[in-house]
Amino acid sequence: MDTILLAVAAGGIGLIAAALLAMRVLKQPQGNDEVRDIGALIQEGSSAFLRKEYSILALFVLAIFVVLAVFIDYNILKNDTINSLAEGGAVTSDGPWTAIAYVIGAIGSGLAGFIGMNIAVRGNTRTATAAQSGLNKAL
């Protein structure tokens, strides 16, 4: 149980650190109209890329969900190894929990990618603007 609490605490600390860093980046000036217009175009392109990528990825996640649910969670092949794990309490067949955990992980990963791309693209204009004052300020 201590390991789980440590993992949750580390995750929480990581999320807080990421939020503070994002707020720090987004407080910086965006620059003039030309820089903001270019930034908007980059934002539009990255959003289109993520929509396309995630629509394809959703099909893959759905396929893996079905495979996990059918062959692991419900064990339709009656595999003895899975059955012995279930008898030992390591696996339950009360529902598609492995498949659901996979989908939750995929959603979390996708959300992290979306937020990361969003902050990175929005930081581009701020970095370009800061670079006009010198390398150190941009970094």
N, CA, C and O atoms as a GROMACS GRO file, in nm:
protein
  556
    1MET      N    1   0.081  -0.120   0.000
    1MET     CA    2   0.000   0.000   0.000
    1MET      C    3   0.086   0.127   0.000
    1MET      O    4   0.049   0.227  -0.060
    2ASP      N    5   0.201   0.121   0.068
    2ASP     CA    6   0.290   0.237   0.071
    2ASP      C    7   0.342   0.271  -0.068
    2ASP      O    8   0.360   0.389  -0.100
    3THR      N    9   0.365   0.170  -0.150
    3THR     CA   10   0.412   0.193  -0.286
    3THR      C   11   0.307   0.265  -0.368
    3THR      O   12   0.339   0.354  -0.447
    4ILE      N   13   0.182   0.228  -0.350
    4ILE     CA   14   0.073   0.294  -0.422
    4ILE      C   15   0.063   0.441  -0.381
    4ILE      O   16   0.049   0.529  -0.465
    5LEU      N   17   0.071   0.467  -0.252
    5LEU     CA   18   0.066   0.605  -0.204
    5LEU      C   19   0.183   0.687  -0.256
    5LEU      O   20   0.167   0.803  -0.292
    6LEU      N   21   0.300   0.626  -0.261
    6LEU     CA   22   0.418   0.694  -0.315
    6LEU      C   23   0.397   0.728  -0.462
    6LEU      O   24   0.430   0.838  -0.506
    7ALA      N   25   0.342   0.634  -0.538
    7ALA     CA   26   0.317   0.658  -0.680
    7ALA      C   27   0.215   0.770  -0.700
    7ALA      O   28   0.234   0.856  -0.786
    8VAL      N   29   0.109   0.769  -0.622
    8VAL     CA   30   0.006   0.873  -0.633
    8VAL      C   31   0.065   1.009  -0.594
    8VAL      O   32   0.039   1.109  -0.660
    9ALA      N   33   0.143   1.012  -0.486
    9ALA     CA   34   0.205   1.138  -0.443
    9ALA      C   35   0.302   1.190  -0.548
    9ALA      O   36   0.302   1.310  -0.578
   10ALA      N   37   0.383   1.102  -0.606
   10ALA     CA   38   0.477   1.144  -0.710
   10ALA      C   39   0.403   1.197  -0.832
   10ALA      O   40   0.444   1.297  -0.891
   11GLY      N   41   0.295   1.131  -0.869
   11GLY     CA   42   0.215   1.178  -0.981
   11GLY      C   43   0.154   1.314  -0.953
   11GLY      O   44   0.153   1.402  -1.040
   12GLY      N   45   0.104   1.333  -0.832
   12GLY     CA   46   0.046   1.462  -0.794
   12GLY      C   47   0.149   1.573  -0.795
   12GLY      O   48   0.122   1.683  -0.844
   13ILE      N   49   0.268   1.544  -0.743
   13ILE     CA   50   0.376   1.644  -0.743
   13ILE      C   51   0.415   1.678  -0.887
   13ILE      O   52   0.440   1.794  -0.919
   14GLY      N   53   0.421   1.577  -0.973
   14GLY     CA   54   0.453   1.600  -1.114
   14GLY      C   55   0.349   1.687  -1.183
   14GLY      O   56   0.384   1.775  -1.261
   15LEU      N   57   0.221   1.663  -1.154
   15LEU     CA   58   0.115   1.744  -1.214
   15LEU      C   59   0.121   1.889  -1.166
   15LEU      O   60   0.101   1.982  -1.244
   16ILE      N   61   0.149   1.907  -1.038
   16ILE     CA   62   0.161   2.043  -0.984
   16ILE      C   63   0.279   2.115  -1.048
   16ILE      O   64   0.267   2.232  -1.086
   17ALA      N   65   0.393   2.047  -1.060
   17ALA     CA   66   0.511   2.108  -1.123
   17ALA      C   67   0.483   2.145  -1.268
   17ALA      O   68   0.523   2.252  -1.314
   18ALA      N   69   0.415   2.057  -1.341
   18ALA     CA   70   0.382   2.084  -1.481
   18ALA      C   71   0.288   2.204  -1.492
   18ALA      O   72   0.305   2.288  -1.580
   19ALA      N   73   0.189   2.212  -1.403
   19ALA     CA   74   0.095   2.324  -1.406
   19ALA      C   75   0.166   2.456  -1.376
   19ALA      O   76   0.140   2.556  -1.442
   20LEU      N   77   0.256   2.456  -1.278
   20LEU     CA   78   0.330   2.577  -1.245
   20LEU      C   79   0.419   2.622  -1.360
   20LEU      O   80   0.428   2.741  -1.390
   21LEU      N   81   0.484   2.526  -1.425
   21LEU     CA   82   0.569   2.559  -1.539
   21LEU      C   83   0.486   2.613  -1.656
   21LEU      O   84   0.526   2.709  -1.722
   22ALA      N   85   0.372   2.551  -1.681
   22ALA     CA   86   0.284   2.598  -1.789
   22ALA      C   87   0.236   2.740  -1.761
   22ALA      O   88   0.234   2.824  -1.852
   23MET      N   89   0.197   2.768  -1.638
   23MET     CA   90   0.152   2.903  -1.603
   23MET      C   91   0.264   3.005  -1.622
   23MET      O   92   0.241   3.117  -1.667
   24ARG      N   93   0.386   2.965  -1.586
   24ARG     CA   94   0.500   3.054  -1.602
   24ARG      C   95   0.524   3.086  -1.750
   24ARG      O   96   0.549   3.201  -1.786
   25VAL      N   97   0.516   2.985  -1.834
   25VAL     CA   98   0.537   3.005  -1.978
   25VAL      C   99   0.427   3.093  -2.035
   25VAL      O  100   0.454   3.184  -2.113
   26LEU      N  101   0.302   3.066  -1.998
   26LEU     CA  102   0.189   3.138  -2.057
   26LEU      C  103   0.178   3.282  -2.008
   26LEU      O  104   0.104   3.361  -2.068
   27LYS      N  105   0.249   3.320  -1.903
   27LYS     CA  106   0.250   3.458  -1.855
   27LYS      C  107   0.341   3.548  -1.939
   27LYS      O  108   0.333   3.670  -1.930
   28GLN      N  109   0.428   3.488  -2.019
   28GLN     CA  110   0.523   3.565  -2.099
   28GLN      C  111   0.449   3.633  -2.214
   28GLN      O  112   0.347   3.583  -2.260
   29PRO      N  113   0.501   3.748  -2.263
   29PRO     CA  114   0.435   3.819  -2.373
   29PRO      C  115   0.438   3.738  -2.503
   29PRO      O  116   0.535   3.668  -2.533
   30GLN      N  117   0.328   3.750  -2.579
   30GLN     CA  118   0.315   3.674  -2.704
   30GLN      C  119   0.381   3.741  -2.822
   30GLN      O  120   0.406   3.676  -2.923
   31GLY      N  121   0.408   3.868  -2.813
   31GLY     CA  122   0.472   3.936  -2.925
   31GLY      C  123   0.372   4.016  -3.006
   31GLY      O  124   0.258   4.036  -2.966
   32ASN      N  125   0.418   4.062  -3.123
   32ASN     CA  126   0.334   4.147  -3.208
   32ASN      C  127   0.231   4.064  -3.286
   32ASN      O  128   0.226   3.941  -3.274
   33ASP      N  129   0.150   4.133  -3.366
   33ASP     CA  130   0.042   4.066  -3.440
   33ASP      C  131   0.095   3.960  -3.536
   33ASP      O  132   0.034   3.854  -3.551
   34GLU      N  133   0.206   3.988  -3.602
   34GLU     CA  134   0.261   3.892  -3.698
   34GLU      C  135   0.302   3.762  -3.629
   34GLU      O  136   0.273   3.653  -3.678
   35VAL      N  137   0.367   3.773  -3.515
   35VAL     CA  138   0.408   3.654  -3.440
   35VAL      C  139   0.285   3.578  -3.391
   35VAL      O  140   0.282   3.455  -3.398
   36ARG      N  141   0.184   3.650  -3.343
   36ARG     CA  142   0.062   3.584  -3.295
   36ARG      C  143  -0.012   3.515  -3.410
   36ARG      O  144  -0.068   3.406  -3.391
   37ASP      N  145  -0.014   3.577  -3.529
   37ASP     CA  146  -0.079   3.515  -3.645
   37ASP      C  147  -0.009   3.385  -3.685
   37ASP      O  148  -0.074   3.285  -3.713
   38ILE      N  149   0.122   3.388  -3.688
   38ILE     CA  150   0.198   3.267  -3.720
   38ILE      C  151   0.174   3.161  -3.614
   38ILE      O  152   0.158   3.043  -3.646
   39GLY      N  153   0.172   3.203  -3.488
   39GLY     CA  154   0.143   3.109  -3.379
   39GLY      C  155   0.006   3.046  -3.392
   39GLY      O  156  -0.011   2.927  -3.363
   40ALA      N  157  -0.092   3.124  -3.436
   40ALA     CA  158  -0.227   3.070  -3.455
   40ALA      C  159  -0.229   2.966  -3.566
   40ALA      O  160  -0.299   2.865  -3.556
   41LEU      N  161  -0.152   2.990  -3.672
   41LEU     CA  162  -0.144   2.893  -3.782
   41LEU      C  163  -0.078   2.763  -3.735
   41LEU      O  164  -0.122   2.654  -3.771
   42ILE      N  165   0.027   2.776  -3.655
   42ILE     CA  166   0.093   2.657  -3.601
   42ILE      C  167  -0.002   2.581  -3.510
   42ILE      O  168  -0.008   2.458  -3.514
   43GLN      N  169  -0.077   2.654  -3.427
   43GLN     CA  170  -0.175   2.592  -3.338
   43GLN      C  171  -0.280   2.517  -3.418
   43GLN      O  172  -0.318   2.405  -3.383
   44GLU      N  173  -0.327   2.578  -3.526
   44GLU     CA  174  -0.428   2.514  -3.611
   44GLU      C  175  -0.373   2.386  -3.674
   44GLU      O  176  -0.442   2.284  -3.678
   45GLY      N  177  -0.250   2.392  -3.723
   45GLY     CA  178  -0.188   2.274  -3.784
   45GLY      C  179  -0.165   2.162  -3.684
   45GLY      O  180  -0.189   2.045  -3.715
   46SER      N  181  -0.120   2.197  -3.565
   46SER     CA  182  -0.096   2.093  -3.464
   46SER      C  183  -0.227   2.031  -3.418
   46SER      O  184  -0.233   1.911  -3.390
   47SER      N  185  -0.332   2.112  -3.408
   47SER     CA  186  -0.464   2.058  -3.370
   47SER      C  187  -0.517   1.962  -3.476
   47SER      O  188  -0.573   1.857  -3.444
   48ALA      N  189  -0.499   1.997  -3.603
   48ALA     CA  190  -0.543   1.909  -3.712
   48ALA      C  191  -0.464   1.778  -3.708
   48ALA      O  192  -0.521   1.670  -3.729
   49PHE      N  193  -0.335   1.786  -3.683
   49PHE     CA  194  -0.252   1.666  -3.673
   49PHE      C  195  -0.300   1.576  -3.561
   49PHE      O  196  -0.316   1.455  -3.580
   50LEU      N  197  -0.324   1.634  -3.443
   50LEU     CA  198  -0.368   1.553  -3.329
   50LEU      C  199  -0.505   1.491  -3.353
   50LEU      O  200  -0.529   1.376  -3.315
   51ARG      N  201  -0.596   1.566  -3.415
   51ARG     CA  202  -0.729   1.509  -3.446
   51ARG      C  203  -0.715   1.387  -3.535
   51ARG      O  204  -0.778   1.284  -3.510
   52LYS      N  205  -0.634   1.398  -3.639
   52LYS     CA  206  -0.615   1.286  -3.731
   52LYS      C  207  -0.547   1.169  -3.661
   52LYS      O  208  -0.590   1.054  -3.673
   53GLU      N  209  -0.440   1.199  -3.586
   53GLU     CA  210  -0.366   1.093  -3.517
   53GLU      C  211  -0.455   1.022  -3.415
   53GLU      O  212  -0.455   0.899  -3.408
   54TYR      N  213  -0.531   1.098  -3.338
   54TYR     CA  214  -0.613   1.037  -3.234
   54TYR      C  215  -0.732   0.961  -3.292
   54TYR      O  216  -0.779   0.865  -3.231
   55SER      N  217  -0.782   1.003  -3.408
   55SER     CA  218  -0.892   0.927  -3.470
   55SER      C  219  -0.842   0.790  -3.516
   55SER      O  220  -0.914   0.691  -3.505
   56ILE      N  221  -0.721   0.784  -3.568
   56ILE     CA  222  -0.662   0.656  -3.607
   56ILE      C  223  -0.627   0.574  -3.483
   56ILE      O  224  -0.652   0.454  -3.478
   57LEU      N  225  -0.571   0.639  -3.384
   57LEU     CA  226  -0.533   0.572  -3.260
   57LEU      C  227  -0.655   0.514  -3.188
   57LEU      O  228  -0.645   0.408  -3.125
   58ALA      N  229  -0.768   0.582  -3.196
   58ALA     CA  230  -0.890   0.533  -3.130
   58ALA      C  231  -0.930   0.395  -3.184
   58ALA      O  232  -0.976   0.310  -3.108
   59LEU      N  233  -0.913   0.373  -3.313
   59LEU     CA  234  -0.944   0.242  -3.371
   59LEU      C  235  -0.852   0.134  -3.315
   59LEU      O  236  -0.896   0.023  -3.284
   60PHE      N  237  -0.724   0.166  -3.302
   60PHE     CA  238  -0.628   0.072  -3.245
   60PHE      C  239  -0.662   0.042  -3.099
   60PHE      O  240  -0.660  -0.074  -3.058
   61VAL      N  241  -0.692   0.145  -3.022
   61VAL     CA  242  -0.727   0.127  -2.880
   61VAL      C  243  -0.852   0.041  -2.868
   61VAL      O  244  -0.858  -0.047  -2.781
   62LEU      N  245  -0.950   0.064  -2.953
   62LEU     CA  246  -1.072  -0.017  -2.951
   62LEU      C  247  -1.041  -0.163  -2.982
   62LEU      O  248  -1.092  -0.253  -2.916
   63ALA      N  249  -0.957  -0.187  -3.082
   63ALA     CA  250  -0.921  -0.325  -3.117
   63ALA      C  251  -0.848  -0.395  -3.002
   63ALA      O  252  -0.879  -0.510  -2.971
   64ILE      N  253  -0.754  -0.327  -2.940
   64ILE     CA  254  -0.681  -0.387  -2.828
   64ILE      C  255  -0.774  -0.407  -2.708
   64ILE      O  256  -0.760  -0.506  -2.636
   65PHE      N  257  -0.867  -0.315  -2.686
   65PHE     CA  258  -0.966  -0.332  -2.580
   65PHE      C  259  -1.043  -0.462  -2.598
   65PHE      O  260  -1.060  -0.539  -2.503
   66VAL      N  261  -1.089  -0.486  -2.719
   66VAL     CA  262  -1.166  -0.608  -2.748
   66VAL      C  263  -1.079  -0.731  -2.726
   66VAL      O  264  -1.123  -0.828  -2.664
   67VAL      N  265  -0.956  -0.729  -2.776
   67VAL     CA  266  -0.866  -0.844  -2.759
   67VAL      C  267  -0.841  -0.871  -2.610
   67VAL      O  268  -0.848  -0.986  -2.567
   68LEU      N  269  -0.813  -0.768  -2.534
   68LEU     CA  270  -0.789  -0.786  -2.390
   68LEU      C  271  -0.913  -0.839  -2.319
   68LEU      O  272  -0.905  -0.930  -2.237
   69ALA      N  273  -1.027  -0.781  -2.351
   69ALA     CA  274  -1.150  -0.823  -2.284
   69ALA      C  275  -1.183  -0.968  -2.317
   69ALA      O  276  -1.218  -1.046  -2.228
   70VAL      N  277  -1.172  -1.004  -2.444
   70VAL     CA  278  -1.211  -1.139  -2.487
   70VAL      C  279  -1.112  -1.245  -2.440
   70VAL      O  280  -1.152  -1.348  -2.385
   71PHE      N  281  -0.983  -1.219  -2.461
   71PHE     CA  282  -0.885  -1.325  -2.435
   71PHE      C  283  -0.825  -1.323  -2.294
   71PHE      O  284  -0.779  -1.426  -2.246
   72ILE      N  285  -0.825  -1.210  -2.228
   72ILE     CA  286  -0.769  -1.204  -2.093
   72ILE      C  287  -0.880  -1.199  -1.989
   72ILE      O  288  -0.889  -1.286  -1.902
   73ASP      N  289  -0.964  -1.097  -1.997
   73ASP     CA  290  -1.065  -1.078  -1.894
   73ASP      C  291  -1.171  -1.188  -1.893
   73ASP      O  292  -1.208  -1.239  -1.786
   74TYR      N  293  -1.220  -1.225  -2.011
   74TYR     CA  294  -1.323  -1.330  -2.016
   74TYR      C  295  -1.266  -1.467  -2.052
   74TYR      O  296  -1.337  -1.567  -2.042
   75ASN      N  297  -1.139  -1.472  -2.093
   75ASN     CA  298  -1.066  -1.598  -2.115
   75ASN      C  299  -1.148  -1.699  -2.196
   75ASN      O  300  -1.168  -1.812  -2.152
   76ILE      N  301  -1.194  -1.658  -2.313
   76ILE     CA  302  -1.281  -1.747  -2.390
   76ILE      C  303  -1.210  -1.873  -2.438
   76ILE      O  304  -1.276  -1.973  -2.469
   77LEU      N  305  -1.077  -1.871  -2.444
   77LEU     CA  306  -1.004  -1.991  -2.485
   77LEU      C  307  -0.981  -2.086  -2.368
   77LEU      O  308  -0.925  -2.194  -2.385
   78LYS      N  309  -1.023  -2.045  -2.250
   78LYS     CA  310  -1.006  -2.125  -2.128
   78LYS      C  311  -0.860  -2.164  -2.107
   78LYS      O  312  -0.829  -2.278  -2.075
   79ASN      N  313  -0.771  -2.068  -2.125
   79ASN     CA  314  -0.628  -2.089  -2.107
   79ASN      C  315  -0.599  -2.123  -1.962
   79ASN      O  316  -0.639  -2.050  -1.871
   80ASP      N  317  -0.529  -2.235  -1.939
   80ASP     CA  318  -0.503  -2.283  -1.803
   80ASP      C  319  -0.417  -2.186  -1.722
   80ASP      O  320  -0.436  -2.173  -1.600
   81THR      N  321  -0.323  -2.118  -1.787
   81THR     CA  322  -0.238  -2.023  -1.714
   81THR      C  323  -0.322  -1.910  -1.656
   81THR      O  324  -0.306  -1.872  -1.540
   82ILE      N  325  -0.412  -1.856  -1.737
   82ILE     CA  326  -0.499  -1.749  -1.689
   82ILE      C  327  -0.592  -1.802  -1.582
   82ILE      O  328  -0.619  -1.734  -1.483
   83ASN      N  329  -0.643  -1.926  -1.601
   83ASN     CA  330  -0.731  -1.985  -1.500
   83ASN      C  331  -0.658  -2.003  -1.367
   83ASN      O  332  -0.716  -1.976  -1.261
   84SER      N  333  -0.533  -2.047  -1.370
   84SER     CA  334  -0.459  -2.067  -1.245
   84SER      C  335  -0.431  -1.934  -1.177
   84SER      O  336  -0.432  -1.926  -1.054
   85LEU      N  337  -0.406  -1.830  -1.254
   85LEU     CA  338  -0.388  -1.697  -1.195
   85LEU      C  339  -0.516  -1.649  -1.130
   85LEU      O  340  -0.514  -1.588  -1.023
   86ALA      N  341  -0.628  -1.675  -1.196
   86ALA     CA  342  -0.757  -1.633  -1.141
   86ALA      C  343  -0.787  -1.706  -1.011
   86ALA      O  344  -0.840  -1.645  -0.917
   87GLU      N  345  -0.754  -1.834  -1.004
   87GLU     CA  346  -0.779  -1.910  -0.882
   87GLU      C  347  -0.692  -1.862  -0.767
   87GLU      O  348  -0.732  -1.870  -0.651
   88GLY      N  349  -0.574  -1.812  -0.799
   88GLY     CA  350  -0.483  -1.763  -0.696
   88GLY      C  351  -0.516  -1.622  -0.651
   88GLY      O  352  -0.448  -1.568  -0.563
   89GLY      N  353  -0.616  -1.562  -0.708
   89GLY     CA  354  -0.656  -1.428  -0.669
   89GLY      C  355  -0.584  -1.317  -0.744
   89GLY      O  356  -0.607  -1.200  -0.716
   90ALA      N  357  -0.496  -1.352  -0.838
   90ALA     CA  358  -0.421  -1.250  -0.910
   90ALA      C  359  -0.502  -1.188  -1.023
   90ALA      O  360  -0.474  -1.076  -1.064
   91VAL      N  361  -0.602  -1.259  -1.073
   91VAL     CA  362  -0.684  -1.211  -1.183
   91VAL      C  363  -0.829  -1.239  -1.148
   91VAL      O  364  -0.862  -1.346  -1.097
   92THR      N  365  -0.915  -1.143  -1.174
   92THR     CA  366  -1.057  -1.169  -1.154
   92THR      C  367  -1.126  -1.169  -1.289
   92THR      O  368  -1.080  -1.104  -1.383
   93SER      N  369  -1.233  -1.241  -1.299
   93SER     CA  370  -1.309  -1.244  -1.424
   93SER      C  371  -1.447  -1.182  -1.402
   93SER      O  372  -1.544  -1.218  -1.468
   94ASP      N  373  -1.453  -1.088  -1.307
   94ASP     CA  374  -1.579  -1.022  -1.276
   94ASP      C  375  -1.613  -0.912  -1.375
   94ASP      O  376  -1.719  -0.850  -1.364
   95GLY      N  377  -1.530  -0.888  -1.469
   95GLY     CA  378  -1.554  -0.783  -1.567
   95GLY      C  379  -1.430  -0.757  -1.648
   95GLY      O  380  -1.324  -0.814  -1.621
   96PRO      N  381  -1.442  -0.672  -1.746
   96PRO     CA  382  -1.327  -0.644  -1.834
   96PRO      C  383  -1.230  -0.542  -1.773
   96PRO      O  384  -1.201  -0.440  -1.835
   97TRP      N  385  -1.180  -0.571  -1.653
   97TRP     CA  386  -1.099  -0.472  -1.582
   97TRP      C  387  -0.965  -0.446  -1.648
   97TRP      O  388  -0.917  -0.333  -1.646
   98THR      N  389  -0.903  -0.546  -1.705
   98THR     CA  390  -0.776  -0.524  -1.774
   98THR      C  391  -0.798  -0.434  -1.895
   98THR      O  392  -0.722  -0.340  -1.918
   99ALA      N  393  -0.902  -0.463  -1.970
   99ALA     CA  394  -0.933  -0.384  -2.089
   99ALA      C  395  -0.970  -0.241  -2.052
   99ALA      O  396  -0.931  -0.146  -2.120
  100ILE      N  397  -1.046  -0.225  -1.945
  100ILE     CA  398  -1.084  -0.090  -1.900
  100ILE      C  399  -0.961  -0.013  -1.854
  100ILE      O  400  -0.947   0.106  -1.884
  101ALA      N  401  -0.872  -0.079  -1.781
  101ALA     CA  402  -0.749  -0.013  -1.737
  101ALA      C  403  -0.666   0.032  -1.857
  101ALA      O  404  -0.604   0.138  -1.854
  102TYR      N  405  -0.664  -0.050  -1.962
  102TYR     CA  406  -0.591  -0.015  -2.084
  102TYR      C  407  -0.650   0.111  -2.147
  102TYR      O  408  -0.576   0.201  -2.186
  103VAL      N  409  -0.782   0.118  -2.156
  103VAL     CA  410  -0.848   0.234  -2.216
  103VAL      C  411  -0.823   0.360  -2.132
  103VAL      O  412  -0.796   0.467  -2.186
  104ILE      N  413  -0.831   0.346  -2.000
  104ILE     CA  414  -0.803   0.461  -1.913
  104ILE      C  415  -0.660   0.509  -1.934
  104ILE      O  416  -0.635   0.630  -1.939
  105GLY      N  417  -0.566   0.417  -1.945
  105GLY     CA  418  -0.427   0.454  -1.972
  105GLY      C  419  -0.412   0.523  -2.107
  105GLY      O  420  -0.336   0.619  -2.120
  106ALA      N  421  -0.482   0.473  -2.208
  106ALA     CA  422  -0.475   0.533  -2.341
  106ALA      C  423  -0.533   0.674  -2.340
  106ALA      O  424  -0.479   0.765  -2.403
  107ILE      N  425  -0.643   0.693  -2.268
  107ILE     CA  426  -0.704   0.826  -2.257
  107ILE      C  427  -0.608   0.921  -2.184
  107ILE      O  428  -0.589   1.035  -2.226
  108GLY      N  429  -0.550   0.873  -2.076
  108GLY     CA  430  -0.453   0.956  -2.003
  108GLY      C  431  -0.334   0.993  -2.089
  108GLY      O  432  -0.287   1.107  -2.085
  109SER      N  433  -0.285   0.899  -2.166
  109SER     CA  434  -0.172   0.925  -2.254
  109SER      C  435  -0.210   1.026  -2.362
  109SER      O  436  -0.133   1.117  -2.393
  110GLY      N  437  -0.329   1.010  -2.419
  110GLY     CA  438  -0.376   1.104  -2.520
  110GLY      C  439  -0.395   1.244  -2.463
  110GLY      O  440  -0.361   1.343  -2.528
  111LEU      N  441  -0.448   1.251  -2.343
  111LEU     CA  442  -0.467   1.380  -2.277
  111LEU      C  443  -0.333   1.448  -2.251
  111LEU      O  444  -0.319   1.568  -2.270
  112ALA      N  445  -0.236   1.370  -2.207
  112ALA     CA  446  -0.102   1.425  -2.184
  112ALA      C  447  -0.042   1.477  -2.314
  112ALA      O  448   0.021   1.583  -2.316
  113GLY      N  449  -0.061   1.404  -2.423
  113GLY     CA  450  -0.012   1.448  -2.553
  113GLY      C  451  -0.079   1.576  -2.599
  113GLY      O  452  -0.014   1.666  -2.652
  114PHE      N  453  -0.211   1.584  -2.580
  114PHE     CA  454  -0.286   1.702  -2.621
  114PHE      C  455  -0.242   1.825  -2.541
  114PHE      O  456  -0.216   1.931  -2.597
  115ILE      N  457  -0.235   1.810  -2.409
  115ILE     CA  458  -0.196   1.922  -2.324
  115ILE      C  459  -0.051   1.963  -2.354
  115ILE      O  460  -0.021   2.082  -2.362
  116GLY      N  461   0.037   1.865  -2.369
  116GLY     CA  462   0.176   1.895  -2.399
  116GLY      C  463   0.192   1.969  -2.531
  116GLY      O  464   0.267   2.067  -2.539
  117MET      N  465   0.123   1.924  -2.634
  117MET     CA  466   0.130   1.990  -2.764
  117MET      C  467   0.073   2.131  -2.754
  117MET      O  468   0.129   2.225  -2.811
  118ASN      N  469  -0.037   2.146  -2.684
  118ASN     CA  470  -0.101   2.276  -2.670
  118ASN      C  471  -0.008   2.376  -2.602
  118ASN      O  472   0.010   2.488  -2.650
  119ILE      N  473   0.052   2.336  -2.491
  119ILE     CA  474   0.143   2.426  -2.419
  119ILE      C  475   0.268   2.454  -2.502
  119ILE      O  476   0.315   2.567  -2.506
  120ALA      N  477   0.322   2.352  -2.568
  120ALA     CA  478   0.443   2.370  -2.648
  120ALA      C  479   0.419   2.468  -2.762
  120ALA      O  480   0.501   2.556  -2.788
  121VAL      N  481   0.306   2.453  -2.831
  121VAL     CA  482   0.277   2.542  -2.944
  121VAL      C  483   0.252   2.684  -2.895
  121VAL      O  484   0.297   2.780  -2.958
  122ARG      N  485   0.182   2.698  -2.785
  122ARG     CA  486   0.156   2.831  -2.730
  122ARG      C  487   0.285   2.894  -2.676
  122ARG      O  488   0.297   3.016  -2.672
  123GLY      N  489   0.379   2.811  -2.637
  123GLY     CA  490   0.507   2.863  -2.590
  123GLY      C  491   0.598   2.908  -2.703
  123GLY      O  492   0.691   2.985  -2.681
  124ASN      N  493   0.572   2.860  -2.825
  124ASN     CA  494   0.657   2.896  -2.940
  124ASN      C  495   0.662   3.046  -2.963
  124ASN      O  496   0.770   3.103  -2.979
  125THR      N  497   0.546   3.112  -2.964
  125THR     CA  498   0.544   3.256  -2.990
  125THR      C  499   0.614   3.331  -2.878
  125THR      O  500   0.682   3.432  -2.901
  126ARG      N  501   0.598   3.283  -2.757
  126ARG     CA  502   0.661   3.349  -2.643
  126ARG      C  503   0.814   3.333  -2.649
  126ARG      O  504   0.887   3.425  -2.614
  127THR      N  505   0.860   3.217  -2.693
  127THR     CA  506   1.004   3.195  -2.706
  127THR      C  507   1.061   3.283  -2.817
  127THR      O  508   1.168   3.343  -2.800
  128ALA      N  509   0.991   3.291  -2.930
  128ALA     CA  510   1.038   3.375  -3.040
  128ALA      C  511   1.043   3.522  -2.998
  128ALA      O  512   1.137   3.593  -3.033
  129THR      N  513   0.944   3.566  -2.924
  129THR     CA  514   0.942   3.704  -2.876
  129THR      C  515   1.055   3.729  -2.778
  129THR      O  516   1.123   3.832  -2.786
  130ALA      N  517   1.077   3.637  -2.686
  130ALA     CA  518   1.184   3.652  -2.587
  130ALA      C  519   1.321   3.647  -2.654
  130ALA      O  520   1.414   3.713  -2.607
  131ALA      N  521   1.335   3.571  -2.760
  131ALA     CA  522   1.464   3.558  -2.829
  131ALA      C  523   1.509   3.689  -2.891
  131ALA      O  524   1.628   3.710  -2.915
  132GLN      N  525   1.415   3.778  -2.918
  132GLN     CA  526   1.451   3.909  -2.972
  132GLN      C  527   1.530   3.992  -2.870
  132GLN      O  528   1.602   4.084  -2.906
  133SER      N  529   1.514   3.957  -2.742
  133SER     CA  530   1.586   4.027  -2.635
  133SER      C  531   1.714   3.954  -2.594
  133SER      O  532   1.792   4.007  -2.514
  134GLY      N  533   1.736   3.836  -2.647
  134GLY     CA  534   1.857   3.762  -2.614
  134GLY      C  535   1.831   3.614  -2.591
  134GLY      O  536   1.718   3.573  -2.561
  135LEU      N  537   1.936   3.537  -2.604
  135LEU     CA  538   1.926   3.391  -2.591
  135LEU      C  539   1.884   3.348  -2.451
  135LEU      O  540   1.799   3.261  -2.436
  136ASN      N  541   1.943   3.409  -2.350
  136ASN     CA  542   1.912   3.368  -2.213
  136ASN      C  543   1.766   3.387  -2.179
  136ASN      O  544   1.706   3.302  -2.113
  137LYS      N  545   1.708   3.496  -2.222
  137LYS     CA  546   1.566   3.521  -2.194
  137LYS      C  547   1.479   3.418  -2.265
  137LYS      O  548   1.377   3.374  -2.210
  138ALA      N  549   1.517   3.379  -2.385
  138ALA     CA  550   1.439   3.280  -2.461
  138ALA      C  551   1.446   3.143  -2.395
  138ALA      O  552   1.348   3.068  -2.396
  139LEU      N  553   1.561   3.111  -2.339
  139LEU     CA  554   1.576   2.980  -2.275
  139LEU      C  555   1.507   2.980  -2.141
  139LEU      O  556   1.508   2.879  -2.071
   0.00000   0.00000   0.00000
